[in-house]
Amino acid sequence: MKYHKFNFYRSTYCEFEMQNINFFDDMKAHFQSKSGSYYYYTEEGVFRYSNHWGRVANCRWKIQGIDHYKNQKYYVGYANWSDFYPLNSTDKVFYLEVDYQECKANIKRIRTDEECKEFLMTSEFAHQRLKQIQTLFKEYKWARYYEEDIDVLRKIIIDKLITTNKTLQQLKQEL
C-alpha cells in the first residue's frame, strides 16, 4: 500500500526521526488534530508536532532519539511516506533487536528489500515481548532462585524470547 496525507493515519506503524522543536515556528501546519497535534505535509512525507507518541489512536508511532520519552512534552518528528506500514494482527513483519550493553530492546520492521533471517512477529506479539524484556532488564528478584549470574540468565532468556513462541514462564522453567 502506498501512503500519503489522506491515509497515513489509518492503522499504521512508523518510526519518526526527531527534528528541531522550532520547526513549526515559521510555517503554518496543514492540519491540527482534535488532540492538538500539528501536521505539515511534503511530497516525500510528513512532519508531526505532538506531545503524545507511541500508541496514537489506532496507530503505533514512535519517535527516534528519545531515551526516556515523557508524555505531554512536545517533539517534532519527520517520516517519509515510505516509512509507514500497515498495522494488523496477522502480518509477521517485526523483530526485536537487543543491546545488552545498554539494556535496551527495540522493535524493528523488516524492509521489503531486505532478506531477514530474524524471528518475525506480529506487532502485538512484538510489543508484548518488548515489555517482558524491559521487565527482565529492570527487575532482579526473579533470578535469585538460580545459581547462575543474572546477566548470563538475562541473555539466555532474552535470546530465546526473541527467537521463539514459547512463553516467558516456559523459558524460565527450562533453565
C-alpha positions as CSV (number, residue, x, y, z in Angstrom):
1,M,0.0,0.0,0.0
2,K,1.2,3.5,-0.8
3,Y,0.7,6.0,2.0
4,H,0.0,9.7,1.6
5,K,-1.6,12.6,3.6
6,F,-5.1,11.1,3.2
7,N,-4.4,7.6,4.6
8,F,-1.2,7.5,6.7
9,Y,-3.2,7.8,10.0
10,R,-5.2,4.6,9.4
11,S,-3.8,1.7,11.4
12,T,-0.1,2.2,10.6
13,Y,3.3,1.7,12.3
14,C,6.0,4.3,11.8
15,E,9.2,5.5,13.4
16,F,9.6,9.2,13.0
17,E,13.0,10.9,13.1
18,M,13.3,13.7,15.7
19,Q,13.6,17.2,14.2
20,N,14.3,20.7,15.6
21,I,11.5,21.6,18.0
22,N,11.2,25.1,16.4
23,F,10.2,23.6,13.0
24,F,6.7,25.0,13.1
25,D,7.7,28.5,14.2
26,D,7.9,29.8,10.6
27,M,5.4,27.5,9.0
28,K,1.7,27.1,9.1
29,A,0.6,23.5,9.7
30,H,-1.7,21.9,7.1
31,F,-3.7,20.1,9.8
32,Q,-4.4,20.2,13.5
33,S,-5.9,17.1,15.2
34,K,-8.5,17.2,17.9
35,S,-5.8,16.2,20.4
36,G,-3.6,19.2,19.4
37,S,-1.0,17.6,17.2
38,Y,0.1,19.6,14.1
39,Y,0.9,18.1,10.7
40,Y,2.9,19.6,7.8
41,Y,2.9,17.6,4.6
42,T,5.5,17.5,1.9
43,E,5.7,15.4,-1.3
44,E,8.1,13.0,0.4
45,G,6.5,12.7,3.9
46,V,5.0,14.4,7.0
47,F,6.2,16.4,9.9
48,R,4.3,15.9,13.2
49,Y,4.4,18.2,16.3
50,S,2.9,16.4,19.2
51,N,3.0,15.7,22.9
52,H,1.9,12.1,22.6
53,W,3.8,9.3,20.8
54,G,3.6,5.5,21.0
55,R,0.0,4.4,20.7
56,V,-1.7,7.2,18.7
57,A,-5.4,6.4,18.1
58,N,-5.2,3.1,16.1
59,C,-1.5,3.6,15.1
60,R,1.8,2.9,16.7
61,W,4.1,5.9,16.0
62,K,7.4,6.2,17.7
63,I,9.9,9.0,17.7
64,Q,13.6,8.0,17.4
65,G,16.3,9.7,19.5
66,I,14.4,9.8,22.8
67,D,15.7,7.5,25.5
68,H,13.1,8.4,28.1
69,Y,10.0,9.7,26.5
70,K,7.9,11.9,28.6
71,N,4.2,12.3,27.8
72,Q,3.0,15.9,27.5
73,K,6.4,17.1,26.3
74,Y,6.3,18.3,22.7
75,Y,8.5,16.8,20.0
76,V,8.7,17.2,16.2
77,G,9.2,14.1,14.1
78,Y,9.5,13.5,10.4
79,A,8.7,10.4,8.4
80,N,8.8,9.7,4.7
81,W,5.6,8.2,3.3
82,S,7.6,5.0,2.6
83,D,8.3,4.7,6.4
84,F,4.6,3.9,7.1
85,Y,3.5,0.2,7.3
86,P,0.1,-1.4,7.8
87,L,-0.5,-2.4,11.4
88,N,-2.5,-5.5,11.8
89,S,-2.6,-8.6,13.9
90,T,-1.8,-11.1,11.2
91,D,1.4,-9.8,9.3
92,K,4.6,-11.1,10.9
93,V,6.9,-8.3,9.8
94,F,8.5,-7.2,13.1
95,Y,11.5,-8.5,15.1
96,L,13.3,-7.4,18.2
97,E,16.8,-6.1,18.4
98,V,18.5,-6.2,21.8
99,D,21.5,-4.1,23.0
100,Y,22.7,-5.9,26.1
101,Q,25.3,-3.2,26.9
102,E,22.7,-0.5,27.1
103,C,20.0,-2.9,28.5
104,K,17.6,-1.9,25.7
105,A,15.4,-3.6,23.2
106,N,13.8,-2.1,20.1
107,I,11.1,-3.3,17.7
108,K,12.3,-3.3,14.1
109,R,10.3,-3.8,11.0
110,I,11.7,-5.7,8.1
111,R,12.0,-3.8,4.8
112,T,10.8,-5.5,1.7
113,D,14.2,-5.1,0.1
114,E,16.0,-6.8,3.0
115,E,16.4,-10.5,3.4
116,C,15.5,-11.0,7.0
117,K,16.6,-14.1,8.9
118,E,15.2,-12.9,12.2
119,F,12.3,-14.5,14.1
120,L,9.3,-12.5,12.8
121,M,6.4,-11.5,15.0
122,T,3.1,-9.6,14.7
123,S,3.1,-6.1,16.2
124,E,1.0,-7.2,19.2
125,F,3.4,-10.1,20.0
126,A,6.5,-7.9,19.5
127,H,5.2,-5.3,21.9
128,Q,4.3,-8.0,24.4
129,R,7.9,-9.4,24.2
130,L,9.4,-5.9,24.4
131,K,7.6,-5.3,27.7
132,Q,8.8,-8.6,29.1
133,I,12.4,-7.8,28.1
134,Q,12.2,-4.4,29.7
135,T,11.0,-6.0,32.9
136,L,13.8,-8.6,32.8
137,F,16.3,-5.8,32.4
138,K,14.8,-3.8,35.4
139,E,14.0,-6.5,37.9
140,Y,16.3,-8.9,39.6
141,K,14.1,-10.9,42.1
142,W,13.2,-13.5,39.5
143,A,16.8,-14.6,39.2
144,R,17.5,-15.3,42.9
145,Y,16.4,-18.9,42.6
146,Y,19.0,-19.7,40.0
147,E,22.7,-20.2,40.7
148,E,23.8,-18.5,37.5
149,D,24.9,-14.8,37.2
150,I,21.9,-12.6,36.5
151,D,23.5,-11.1,33.4
152,V,24.0,-14.6,31.9
153,L,20.5,-15.6,32.8
154,R,19.1,-12.4,31.2
155,K,20.9,-13.0,28.0
156,I,19.8,-16.7,27.8
157,I,16.2,-15.9,28.4
158,I,16.1,-12.8,26.2
159,D,17.8,-14.6,23.3
160,K,15.1,-17.2,23.5
161,L,12.3,-14.7,23.9
162,I,13.3,-13.0,20.6
163,T,13.5,-16.3,18.7
164,T,10.6,-18.4,19.8
165,N,6.9,-18.5,20.6
166,K,7.4,-20.1,24.0
167,T,6.1,-18.2,27.0
168,L,8.4,-16.5,29.4
169,Q,7.3,-19.0,32.1
170,Q,8.2,-21.9,29.9
171,L,11.7,-20.4,29.2
172,K,12.3,-19.9,32.9
173,Q,11.3,-23.4,33.6
174,E,13.7,-24.7,31.0
175,L,16.6,-23.1,32.8
